[in-house]
Amino acid sequence: MRMMIVAAAAVLLVALNVRSGRTAEARELIGKLPELGVPSFAINELQGDVELSARRYADAVNSYEKATRERPTSLLAIKTFRALQAARA
């Protein structure tokens, strides 16, 4: 139970870092998520969010596509589409 709480807190901290433009901190935390038992599809989605925030659109698309292969969702489809559109702009 404690590990799940720590993992959830780490995921939220990654999201907060992304929103604050702290991509380096977010990337560092993402590297620790596997140790906390965070599923790889969630890690890939967060990685995509970091890359999108950093305007590394091709990397964002790749991460979102990895996450989609494991667990497809409509939100991932939207995120992938937005990253593709941003890459073309």
C-alpha positions in Angstrom: 0.0 0.0 0.0 2.8 2.4 0.9 4.6 1.8 -2.4 1.4 2.6 -4.3 1.1 5.9 -2.5 4.7 6.7 -3.2 4.3 5.8 -6.9 1.1 7.9 -7.2 2.9 10.9 -5.6 5.9 10.5 -8.0 3.5 10.4 -11.0 1.8 13.6 -9.8 5.2 15.2 -9.2 6.2 14.4 -12.8 3.0 16.0 -14.0 3.5 19.1 -11.9 7.1 19.4 -13.2 5.8 19.2 -16.8 3.3 21.9 -16.2 5.9 24.1 -14.6 8.3 23.6 -17.5 10.8 21.7 -15.4 11.5 19.0 -18.0 14.9 18.0 -16.6 13.4 17.2 -13.2 10.5 15.4 -14.8 12.8 13.2 -16.8 14.8 12.4 -13.7 11.7 11.3 -11.9 10.5 9.3 -14.8 13.7 7.3 -14.6 12.8 6.2 -11.1 9.2 5.2 -11.8 9.9 1.6 -12.8 11.4 0.9 -9.4 8.2 2.1 -7.8 6.1 -0.3 -9.9 4.5 2.2 -12.2 3.2 0.4 -15.3 5.2 1.0 -18.4 2.3 2.4 -20.4 1.9 5.1 -17.8 5.6 5.9 -17.9 5.5 6.1 -21.6 2.5 8.5 -21.5 4.3 10.7 -19.0 7.5 10.6 -21.1 5.4 11.8 -24.1 4.0 14.6 -22.0 7.5 15.7 -21.1 8.7 15.6 -24.7 5.6 17.5 -25.9 6.3 20.1 -23.3 9.9 20.3 -24.4 8.7 20.6 -28.1 10.4 17.4 -29.0 7.4 16.3 -31.0 8.8 13.2 -32.7 9.9 11.8 -29.3 6.5 12.6 -27.9 4.7 10.8 -30.7 7.0 7.8 -30.2 6.3 7.7 -26.4 2.5 8.0 -26.9 2.6 5.3 -29.5 4.4 2.9 -27.1 1.8 3.6 -24.5 -1.0 3.1 -27.0 0.4 -0.3 -28.0 0.2 -1.4 -24.3 -3.1 0.3 -23.4 -5.0 2.2 -26.0 -7.2 5.1 -24.8 -9.0 7.9 -26.4 -6.8 10.4 -24.5 -3.6 8.9 -25.9 -5.1 9.1 -29.4 -5.8 12.8 -28.8 -2.3 13.4 -27.4 -0.7 11.6 -30.3 -2.7 13.6 -32.8 -1.7 16.9 -31.1 1.9 16.0 -31.1 1.7 15.1 -34.8 0.0 18.4 -35.6 2.6 20.3 -33.6 5.4 18.5 -35.5 3.9 19.6 -38.8 3.4 23.3 -37.7 
